[in-house]
């Protein structure tokens, strides 16, 4: 997972989509940002744990048996999919995930009233 791809790419896509479909600037609510960053940090921690275990078992992050490489790639892909799934669920407000703010003030509003709908 890369910070530029894990956090930046979805926002770039959303900004382009918003400009193309609604002809307005894209706005990321602060509570969505807090959720994404914390979720990303948790997923990144699991990824680092997988790499640390591989270093202990295999002697490095790369190489090892075919099964070990496959297991590592599957686990890292699952972590990425979990990040995407929870980000989507939070955006859609499913299971109360949109209420999780991690201490970010949700009362702050964007100056553009269209963004606060």
N, CA, C and O atoms as a GROMACS GRO file, in nm:
protein
  468
    1UNK      N    1   0.085  -0.118   0.000
    1UNK     CA    2   0.000   0.000   0.000
    1UNK      C    3   0.089   0.124   0.000
    1UNK      O    4   0.189   0.131   0.072
    2UNK      N    5   0.054   0.216  -0.078
    2UNK     CA    6   0.130   0.338  -0.090
    2UNK      C    7   0.037   0.454  -0.054
    2UNK      O    8  -0.079   0.456  -0.095
    3UNK      N    9   0.089   0.550   0.022
    3UNK     CA   10   0.006   0.662   0.065
    3UNK      C   11  -0.053   0.736  -0.055
    3UNK      O   12  -0.167   0.782  -0.050
    4UNK      N   13   0.024   0.746  -0.162
    4UNK     CA   14  -0.026   0.818  -0.279
    4UNK      C   15  -0.138   0.742  -0.348
    4UNK      O   16  -0.232   0.802  -0.401
    5UNK      N   17  -0.130   0.609  -0.349
    5UNK     CA   18  -0.236   0.529  -0.410
    5UNK      C   19  -0.348   0.501  -0.311
    5UNK      O   20  -0.466   0.507  -0.347
    6UNK      N   21  -0.312   0.471  -0.186
    6UNK     CA   22  -0.412   0.434  -0.086
    6UNK      C   23  -0.505   0.547  -0.048
    6UNK      O   24  -0.624   0.524  -0.025
    7UNK      N   25  -0.455   0.667  -0.042
    7UNK     CA   26  -0.538   0.781  -0.005
    7UNK      C   27  -0.557   0.880  -0.121
    7UNK      O   28  -0.667   0.931  -0.142
    8UNK      N   29  -0.452   0.906  -0.194
    8UNK     CA   30  -0.457   1.010  -0.297
    8UNK      C   31  -0.534   0.972  -0.422
    8UNK      O   32  -0.612   1.052  -0.473
    9UNK      N   33  -0.513   0.853  -0.473
    9UNK     CA   34  -0.575   0.814  -0.599
    9UNK      C   35  -0.728   0.815  -0.592
    9UNK      O   36  -0.792   0.868  -0.683
   10UNK      N   37  -0.791   0.757  -0.487
   10UNK     CA   38  -0.937   0.764  -0.482
   10UNK      C   39  -0.990   0.907  -0.479
   10UNK      O   40  -1.094   0.936  -0.539
   11UNK      N   41  -0.920   0.997  -0.411
   11UNK     CA   42  -0.965   1.136  -0.404
   11UNK      C   43  -0.946   1.206  -0.538
   11UNK      O   44  -1.029   1.290  -0.576
   12UNK      N   45  -0.839   1.174  -0.609
   12UNK     CA   46  -0.819   1.233  -0.741
   12UNK      C   47  -0.931   1.188  -0.836
   12UNK      O   48  -0.986   1.268  -0.910
   13UNK      N   49  -0.963   1.058  -0.831
   13UNK     CA   50  -1.072   1.006  -0.914
   13UNK      C   51  -1.203   1.073  -0.879
   13UNK      O   52  -1.279   1.113  -0.967
   14UNK      N   53  -1.231   1.086  -0.748
   14UNK     CA   54  -1.356   1.150  -0.705
   14UNK      C   55  -1.360   1.297  -0.747
   14UNK      O   56  -1.465   1.346  -0.787
   15UNK      N   57  -1.246   1.366  -0.739
   15UNK     CA   58  -1.243   1.508  -0.778
   15UNK      C   59  -1.269   1.523  -0.928
   15UNK      O   60  -1.343   1.612  -0.970
   16UNK      N   61  -1.210   1.437  -1.007
   16UNK     CA   62  -1.232   1.443  -1.152
   16UNK      C   63  -1.378   1.410  -1.183
   16UNK      O   64  -1.441   1.477  -1.265
   17UNK      N   65  -1.432   1.308  -1.116
   17UNK     CA   66  -1.572   1.268  -1.138
   17UNK      C   67  -1.667   1.381  -1.098
   17UNK      O   68  -1.763   1.410  -1.170
   18UNK      N   69  -1.642   1.444  -0.983
   18UNK     CA   70  -1.728   1.553  -0.935
   18UNK      C   71  -1.726   1.670  -1.031
   18UNK      O   72  -1.831   1.728  -1.060
   19UNK      N   73  -1.610   1.705  -1.080
   19UNK     CA   74  -1.598   1.817  -1.174
   19UNK      C   75  -1.668   1.783  -1.305
   19UNK      O   76  -1.732   1.869  -1.366
   20UNK      N   77  -1.655   1.658  -1.348
   20UNK     CA   78  -1.713   1.617  -1.476
   20UNK      C   79  -1.865   1.608  -1.467
   20UNK      O   80  -1.934   1.650  -1.560
   21UNK      N   81  -1.919   1.556  -1.358
   21UNK     CA   82  -2.064   1.533  -1.350
   21UNK      C   83  -2.141   1.652  -1.292
   21UNK      O   84  -2.253   1.678  -1.335
   22UNK      N   85  -2.083   1.725  -1.196
   22UNK     CA   86  -2.155   1.834  -1.130
   22UNK      C   87  -2.095   1.971  -1.155
   22UNK      O   88  -2.152   2.072  -1.114
   23UNK      N   89  -1.980   1.976  -1.224
   23UNK     CA   90  -1.909   2.100  -1.253
   23UNK      C   91  -1.888   2.186  -1.128
   23UNK      O   92  -1.914   2.306  -1.127
   24UNK      N   93  -1.841   2.121  -1.022
   24UNK     CA   94  -1.804   2.194  -0.900
   24UNK      C   95  -1.682   2.129  -0.837
   24UNK      O   96  -1.642   2.019  -0.874
   25UNK      N   97  -1.624   2.197  -0.742
   25UNK     CA   98  -1.504   2.148  -0.675
   25UNK      C   99  -1.538   2.032  -0.583
   25UNK      O  100  -1.646   2.026  -0.524
   26UNK      N  101  -1.445   1.941  -0.570
   26UNK     CA  102  -1.464   1.826  -0.483
   26UNK      C  103  -1.428   1.864  -0.340
   26UNK      O  104  -1.327   1.931  -0.318
   27UNK      N  105  -1.508   1.823  -0.247
   27UNK     CA  106  -1.488   1.856  -0.106
   27UNK      C  107  -1.487   1.726  -0.026
   27UNK      O  108  -1.580   1.646  -0.037
   28UNK      N  109  -1.383   1.706   0.054
   28UNK     CA  110  -1.375   1.590   0.142
   28UNK      C  111  -1.410   1.636   0.282
   28UNK      O  112  -1.335   1.714   0.341
   29UNK      N  113  -1.523   1.590   0.338
   29UNK     CA  114  -1.557   1.629   0.475
   29UNK      C  115  -1.448   1.584   0.571
   29UNK      O  116  -1.388   1.478   0.552
   30UNK      N  117  -1.424   1.663   0.673
   30UNK     CA  118  -1.315   1.632   0.765
   30UNK      C  119  -1.335   1.499   0.836
   30UNK      O  120  -1.237   1.431   0.866
   31UNK      N  121  -1.459   1.461   0.864
   31UNK     CA  122  -1.480   1.333   0.931
   31UNK      C  123  -1.444   1.216   0.840
   31UNK      O  124  -1.396   1.114   0.888
   32UNK      N  125  -1.466   1.230   0.711
   32UNK     CA  126  -1.426   1.124   0.617
   32UNK      C  127  -1.275   1.114   0.609
   32UNK      O  128  -1.220   1.004   0.597
   33UNK      N  129  -1.207   1.226   0.616
   33UNK     CA  130  -1.061   1.226   0.612
   33UNK      C  131  -1.005   1.154   0.734
   33UNK      O  132  -0.916   1.070   0.721
   34UNK      N  133  -1.056   1.186   0.852
   34UNK     CA  134  -1.008   1.121   0.974
   34UNK      C  135  -1.027   0.971   0.970
   34UNK      O  136  -0.937   0.896   1.007
   35UNK      N  137  -1.143   0.927   0.926
   35UNK     CA  138  -1.172   0.784   0.916
   35UNK      C  139  -1.075   0.717   0.819
   35UNK      O  140  -1.020   0.612   0.850
   36UNK      N  141  -1.054   0.777   0.702
   36UNK     CA  142  -0.966   0.719   0.602
   36UNK      C  143  -0.822   0.708   0.652
   36UNK      O  144  -0.756   0.607   0.629
   37UNK      N  145  -0.775   0.811   0.718
   37UNK     CA  146  -0.636   0.810   0.766
   37UNK      C  147  -0.617   0.704   0.873
   37UNK      O  148  -0.520   0.629   0.870
   38UNK      N  149  -0.710   0.696   0.969
   38UNK     CA  150  -0.697   0.596   1.074
   38UNK      C  151  -0.709   0.455   1.016
   38UNK      O  152  -0.632   0.366   1.052
   39UNK      N  153  -0.803   0.435   0.927
   39UNK     CA  154  -0.818   0.304   0.863
   39UNK      C  155  -0.692   0.268   0.784
   39UNK      O  156  -0.647   0.154   0.788
   40UNK      N  157  -0.637   0.365   0.713
   40UNK     CA  158  -0.514   0.341   0.637
   40UNK      C  159  -0.400   0.302   0.730
   40UNK      O  160  -0.324   0.211   0.700
   41UNK      N  161  -0.387   0.371   0.843
   41UNK     CA  162  -0.279   0.339   0.938
   41UNK      C  163  -0.293   0.198   0.993
   41UNK      O  164  -0.194   0.127   1.008
   42UNK      N  165  -0.416   0.157   1.023
   42UNK     CA  166  -0.440   0.022   1.074
   42UNK      C  167  -0.402  -0.081   0.968
   42UNK      O  168  -0.333  -0.179   0.997
   43UNK      N  169  -0.446  -0.059   0.844
   43UNK     CA  170  -0.414  -0.152   0.735
   43UNK      C  171  -0.263  -0.154   0.708
   43UNK      O  172  -0.207  -0.261   0.684
   44UNK      N  173  -0.198  -0.040   0.713
   44UNK     CA  174  -0.054  -0.034   0.691
   44UNK      C  175   0.021  -0.109   0.801
   44UNK      O  176   0.121  -0.174   0.775
   45UNK      N  177  -0.028  -0.099   0.924
   45UNK     CA  178   0.033  -0.172   1.034
   45UNK      C  179   0.027  -0.323   1.010
   45UNK      O  180   0.126  -0.393   1.030
   46UNK      N  181  -0.089  -0.372   0.966
   46UNK     CA  182  -0.100  -0.515   0.934
   46UNK      C  183  -0.006  -0.553   0.820
   46UNK      O  184   0.055  -0.660   0.823
   47UNK      N  185   0.007  -0.467   0.721
   47UNK     CA  186   0.100  -0.493   0.612
   47UNK      C  187   0.244  -0.501   0.660
   47UNK      O  188   0.320  -0.588   0.616
   48UNK      N  189   0.282  -0.411   0.751
   48UNK     CA  190   0.418  -0.413   0.805
   48UNK      C  191   0.441  -0.538   0.890
   48UNK      O  192   0.551  -0.593   0.891
   49UNK      N  193   0.338  -0.582   0.961
   49UNK     CA  194   0.351  -0.705   1.040
   49UNK      C  195   0.376  -0.824   0.947
   49UNK      O  196   0.460  -0.909   0.976
   50UNK      N  197   0.304  -0.829   0.837
   50UNK     CA  198   0.324  -0.938   0.740
   50UNK      C  199   0.469  -0.935   0.688
   50UNK      O  200   0.533  -1.040   0.676
   51UNK      N  201   0.519  -0.816   0.657
   51UNK     CA  202   0.657  -0.805   0.607
   51UNK      C  203   0.758  -0.844   0.714
   51UNK      O  204   0.860  -0.906   0.684
   52UNK      N  205   0.731  -0.808   0.840
   52UNK     CA  206   0.821  -0.844   0.949
   52UNK      C  207   0.823  -0.995   0.971
   52UNK      O  208   0.929  -1.053   0.995
   53UNK      N  209   0.708  -1.059   0.962
   53UNK     CA  210   0.701  -1.205   0.976
   53UNK      C  211   0.777  -1.270   0.861
   53UNK      O  212   0.850  -1.367   0.882
   54UNK      N  213   0.759  -1.218   0.740
   54UNK     CA  214   0.833  -1.274   0.626
   54UNK      C  215   0.984  -1.259   0.646
   54UNK      O  216   1.060  -1.349   0.610
   55UNK      N  217   1.027  -1.147   0.702
   55UNK     CA  218   1.170  -1.127   0.724
   55UNK      C  219   1.224  -1.231   0.822
   55UNK      O  220   1.334  -1.284   0.803
   56UNK      N  221   1.146  -1.260   0.927
   56UNK     CA  222   1.188  -1.360   1.026
   56UNK      C  223   1.190  -1.501   0.967
   56UNK      O  224   1.286  -1.576   0.985
   57UNK      N  225   1.082  -1.536   0.895
   57UNK     CA  226   1.067  -1.673   0.845
   57UNK      C  227   1.153  -1.699   0.722
   57UNK      O  228   1.223  -1.800   0.716
   58UNK      N  229   1.148  -1.608   0.626
   58UNK     CA  230   1.215  -1.629   0.496
   58UNK      C  231   1.355  -1.569   0.494
   58UNK      O  232   1.441  -1.615   0.419
   59UNK      N  233   1.378  -1.467   0.576
   59UNK     CA  234   1.507  -1.400   0.575
   59UNK      C  235   1.506  -1.274   0.492
   59UNK      O  236   1.610  -1.213   0.470
   60UNK      N  237   1.390  -1.233   0.445
   60UNK     CA  238   1.374  -1.112   0.365
   60UNK      C  239   1.230  -1.095   0.325
   60UNK      O  240   1.148  -1.186   0.342
   61UNK      N  241   1.198  -0.978   0.273
   61UNK     CA  242   1.060  -0.950   0.234
   61UNK      C  243   1.024  -1.018   0.103
   61UNK      O  244   0.908  -1.050   0.079
   62UNK      N  245   1.123  -1.040   0.019
   62UNK     CA  246   1.100  -1.104  -0.112
   62UNK      C  247   1.155  -1.245  -0.110
   62UNK      O  248   1.242  -1.278  -0.028
   63UNK      N  249   1.106  -1.328  -0.199
   63UNK     CA  250   1.156  -1.464  -0.212
   63UNK      C  251   1.080  -1.562  -0.126
   63UNK      O  252   0.969  -1.534  -0.079
   64UNK      N  253   1.141  -1.676  -0.106
   64UNK     CA  254   1.077  -1.781  -0.029
   64UNK      C  255   1.005  -1.880  -0.119
   64UNK      O  256   1.017  -1.875  -0.241
   65UNK      N  257   0.931  -1.968  -0.057
   65UNK     CA  258   0.860  -2.071  -0.134
   65UNK      C  259   0.745  -2.009  -0.211
   65UNK      O  260   0.700  -1.898  -0.183
   66UNK      N  261   0.698  -2.084  -0.310
   66UNK     CA  262   0.586  -2.036  -0.390
   66UNK      C  263   0.462  -2.016  -0.303
   66UNK      O  264   0.390  -1.917  -0.320
   67UNK      N  265   0.437  -2.109  -0.210
   67UNK     CA  266   0.322  -2.098  -0.121
   67UNK      C  267   0.333  -1.974  -0.031
   67UNK      O  268   0.234  -1.905  -0.007
   68UNK      N  269   0.453  -1.948   0.019
   68UNK     CA  270   0.476  -1.830   0.104
   68UNK      C  271   0.453  -1.700   0.029
   68UNK      O  272   0.393  -1.607   0.082
   69UNK      N  273   0.502  -1.695  -0.094
   69UNK     CA  274   0.481  -1.575  -0.176
   69UNK      C  275   0.334  -1.556  -0.207
   69UNK      O  276   0.282  -1.444  -0.201
   70UNK      N  277   0.266  -1.666  -0.240
   70UNK     CA  278   0.123  -1.659  -0.271
   70UNK      C  279   0.043  -1.615  -0.148
   70UNK      O  280  -0.045  -1.530  -0.158
   71UNK      N  281   0.074  -1.674  -0.033
   71UNK     CA  282   0.003  -1.638   0.091
   71UNK      C  283   0.022  -1.490   0.124
   71UNK      O  284  -0.073  -1.420   0.159
   72UNK      N  285   0.146  -1.443   0.111
   72UNK     CA  286   0.173  -1.301   0.141
   72UNK      C  287   0.097  -1.209   0.046
   72UNK      O  288   0.038  -1.110   0.090
   73UNK      N  289   0.098  -1.241  -0.082
   73UNK     CA  290   0.029  -1.155  -0.178
   73UNK      C  291  -0.122  -1.158  -0.155
   73UNK      O  292  -0.189  -1.055  -0.168
   74UNK      N  293  -0.177  -1.275  -0.119
   74UNK     CA  294  -0.320  -1.284  -0.091
   74UNK      C  295  -0.354  -1.203   0.034
   74UNK      O  296  -0.453  -1.129   0.034
   75UNK      N  297  -0.274  -1.215   0.140
   75UNK     CA  298  -0.301  -1.139   0.263
   75UNK      C  299  -0.294  -0.988   0.239
   75UNK      O  300  -0.379  -0.913   0.287
   76UNK      N  301  -0.192  -0.944   0.165
   76UNK     CA  302  -0.180  -0.801   0.137
   76UNK      C  303  -0.295  -0.751   0.049
   76UNK      O  304  -0.342  -0.639   0.067
   77UNK      N  305  -0.341  -0.833  -0.044
   77UNK     CA  306  -0.455  -0.796  -0.127
   77UNK      C  307  -0.583  -0.789  -0.045
   77UNK      O  308  -0.666  -0.702  -0.067
   78UNK      N  309  -0.598  -0.881   0.050
   78UNK     CA  310  -0.715  -0.879   0.140
   78UNK      C  311  -0.714  -0.752   0.224
   78UNK      O  312  -0.819  -0.690   0.244
   79UNK      N  313  -0.597  -0.713   0.275
   79UNK     CA  314  -0.588  -0.589   0.354
   79UNK      C  315  -0.631  -0.470   0.268
   79UNK      O  316  -0.706  -0.384   0.315
   80UNK      N  317  -0.585  -0.464   0.145
   80UNK     CA  318  -0.623  -0.356   0.054
   80UNK      C  319  -0.773  -0.356   0.028
   80UNK      O  320  -0.837  -0.251   0.029
   81UNK      N  321  -0.830  -0.476   0.006
   81UNK     CA  322  -0.975  -0.487  -0.018
   81UNK      C  323  -1.055  -0.445   0.105
   81UNK      O  324  -1.160  -0.382   0.092
   82UNK      N  325  -1.006  -0.478   0.223
   82UNK     CA  326  -1.073  -0.436   0.347
   82UNK      C  327  -1.073  -0.283   0.357
   82UNK      O  328  -1.173  -0.223   0.395
   83UNK      N  329  -0.959  -0.222   0.324
   83UNK     CA  330  -0.952  -0.075   0.325
   83UNK      C  331  -1.056  -0.015   0.231
   83UNK      O  332  -1.128   0.077   0.268
   84UNK      N  333  -1.062  -0.068   0.109
   84UNK     CA  334  -1.160  -0.017   0.012
   84UNK      C  335  -1.303  -0.039   0.060
   84UNK      O  336  -1.386   0.051   0.052
   85UNK      N  337  -1.331  -0.158   0.111
   85UNK     CA  338  -1.465  -0.191   0.157
   85UNK      C  339  -1.510  -0.098   0.269
   85UNK      O  340  -1.620  -0.043   0.263
   86UNK      N  341  -1.426  -0.079   0.370
   86UNK     CA  342  -1.464   0.007   0.482
   86UNK      C  343  -1.474   0.153   0.440
   86UNK      O  344  -1.557   0.227   0.491
   87UNK      N  345  -1.389   0.196   0.347
   87UNK     CA  346  -1.399   0.334   0.297
   87UNK      C  347  -1.531   0.355   0.225
   87UNK      O  348  -1.596   0.459   0.242
   88UNK      N  349  -1.571   0.257   0.144
   88UNK     CA  350  -1.698   0.266   0.072
   88UNK      C  351  -1.815   0.263   0.169
   88UNK      O  352  -1.908   0.343   0.157
   89UNK      N  353  -1.810   0.171   0.266
   89UNK     CA  354  -1.918   0.162   0.364
   89UNK      C  355  -1.930   0.290   0.446
   89UNK      O  356  -2.041   0.333   0.478
   90UNK      N  357  -1.817   0.351   0.480
   90UNK     CA  358  -1.820   0.475   0.557
   90UNK      C  359  -1.880   0.587   0.474
   90UNK      O  360  -1.957   0.668   0.525
   91UNK      N  361  -1.845   0.593   0.348
   91UNK     CA  362  -1.899   0.696   0.259
   91UNK      C  363  -2.049   0.681   0.242
   91UNK      O  364  -2.122   0.780   0.237
   92UNK      N  365  -2.095   0.556   0.232
   92UNK     CA  366  -2.238   0.530   0.216
   92UNK      C  367  -2.316   0.538   0.347
   92UNK      O  368  -2.439   0.536   0.346
   93UNK      N  369  -2.245   0.546   0.458
   93UNK     CA  370  -2.312   0.556   0.588
   93UNK      C  371  -2.369   0.425   0.638
   93UNK      O  372  -2.463   0.424   0.718
   94UNK      N  373  -2.313   0.314   0.592
   94UNK     CA  374  -2.361   0.182   0.631
   94UNK      C  375  -2.307   0.146   0.769
   94UNK      O  376  -2.191   0.173   0.802
   95UNK      N  377  -2.393   0.084   0.850
   95UNK     CA  378  -2.356   0.032   0.983
   95UNK      C  379  -2.303   0.142   1.076
   95UNK      O  380  -2.226   0.113   1.168
   96UNK      N  381  -2.343   0.264   1.054
   96UNK     CA  382  -2.302   0.374   1.143
   96UNK      C  383  -2.157   0.416   1.130
   96UNK      O  384  -2.108   0.491   1.214
   97UNK      N  385  -2.088   0.369   1.026
   97UNK     CA  386  -1.948   0.405   1.009
   97UNK      C  387  -1.929   0.554   0.980
   97UNK      O  388  -1.822   0.609   1.008
   98UNK      N  389  -2.031   0.619   0.927
   98UNK     CA  390  -2.020   0.763   0.900
   98UNK      C  391  -2.022   0.845   1.028
   98UNK      O  392  -1.992   0.964   1.025
   99UNK      N  393  -2.058   0.784   1.139
   99UNK     CA  394  -2.062   0.854   1.268
   99UNK      C  395  -1.926   0.852   1.338
   99UNK      O  396  -1.905   0.926   1.435
  100UNK      N  397  -1.835   0.769   1.290
  100UNK     CA  398  -1.702   0.760   1.351
  100UNK      C  399  -1.618   0.876   1.303
  100UNK      O  400  -1.592   0.889   1.183
  101UNK      N  401  -1.577   0.962   1.395
  101UNK     CA  402  -1.503   1.082   1.355
  101UNK      C  403  -1.361   1.086   1.408
  101UNK      O  404  -1.280   1.166   1.360
  102UNK      N  405  -1.326   1.001   1.504
  102UNK     CA  406  -1.194   1.000   1.565
  102UNK      C  407  -1.155   1.137   1.618
  102UNK      O  408  -1.041   1.182   1.602
  103UNK      N  409  -1.252   1.204   1.680
  103UNK     CA  410  -1.227   1.331   1.745
  103UNK      C  411  -1.226   1.451   1.653
  103UNK      O  412  -1.192   1.561   1.698
  104UNK      N  413  -1.259   1.436   1.528
  104UNK     CA  414  -1.260   1.548   1.433
  104UNK      C  415  -1.391   1.623   1.447
  104UNK      O  416  -1.498   1.562   1.454
  105UNK      N  417  -1.383   1.753   1.450
  105UNK     CA  418  -1.502   1.838   1.466
  105UNK      C  419  -1.586   1.832   1.339
  105UNK      O  420  -1.544   1.878   1.234
  106UNK      N  421  -1.706   1.775   1.350
  106UNK     CA  422  -1.794   1.761   1.234
  106UNK      C  423  -1.876   1.886   1.210
  106UNK      O  424  -1.947   1.895   1.109
  107UNK      N  425  -1.870   1.984   1.299
  107UNK     CA  426  -1.953   2.103   1.282
  107UNK      C  427  -1.895   2.201   1.181
  107UNK      O  428  -1.964   2.291   1.135
  108UNK      N  429  -1.768   2.183   1.145
  108UNK     CA  430  -1.706   2.273   1.048
  108UNK      C  431  -1.768   2.250   0.911
  108UNK      O  432  -1.787   2.136   0.869
  109UNK      N  433  -1.798   2.356   0.843
  109UNK     CA  434  -1.864   2.347   0.712
  109UNK      C  435  -1.777   2.411   0.605
  109UNK      O  436  -1.699   2.502   0.633
  110UNK      N  437  -1.792   2.362   0.485
  110UNK     CA  438  -1.723   2.418   0.370
  110UNK      C  439  -1.794   2.548   0.331
  110UNK      O  440  -1.916   2.556   0.344
  111UNK      N  441  -1.720   2.650   0.283
  111UNK     CA  442  -1.784   2.776   0.245
  111UNK      C  443  -1.887   2.763   0.133
  111UNK      O  444  -1.980   2.844   0.124
  112UNK      N  445  -1.873   2.662   0.048
  112UNK     CA  446  -1.968   2.641  -0.061
  112UNK      C  447  -2.088   2.563  -0.007
  112UNK      O  448  -2.073   2.447   0.031
  113UNK      N  449  -2.207   2.624  -0.002
  113UNK     CA  450  -2.324   2.554   0.054
  113UNK      C  451  -2.360   2.425  -0.019
  113UNK      O  452  -2.420   2.336   0.041
  114UNK      N  453  -2.324   2.414  -0.145
  114UNK     CA  454  -2.354   2.291  -0.218
  114UNK      C  455  -2.274   2.173  -0.165
  114UNK      O  456  -2.316   2.058  -0.178
  115UNK      N  457  -2.160   2.200  -0.105
  115UNK     CA  458  -2.075   2.093  -0.052
  115UNK      C  459  -2.129   2.039   0.081
  115UNK      O  460  -2.092   1.930   0.121
  116UNK      N  461  -2.213   2.112   0.147
  116UNK     CA  462  -2.260   2.073   0.280
  116UNK      C  463  -2.392   1.997   0.276
  116UNK      O  464  -2.454   1.979   0.381
  117UNK      N  465  -2.434   1.952   0.161
  117UNK     CA  466  -2.560   1.878   0.150
  117UNK      C  467  -2.538   1.734   0.192
  117UNK      O  468  -2.631   1.654   0.190
   0.00000   0.00000   0.00000
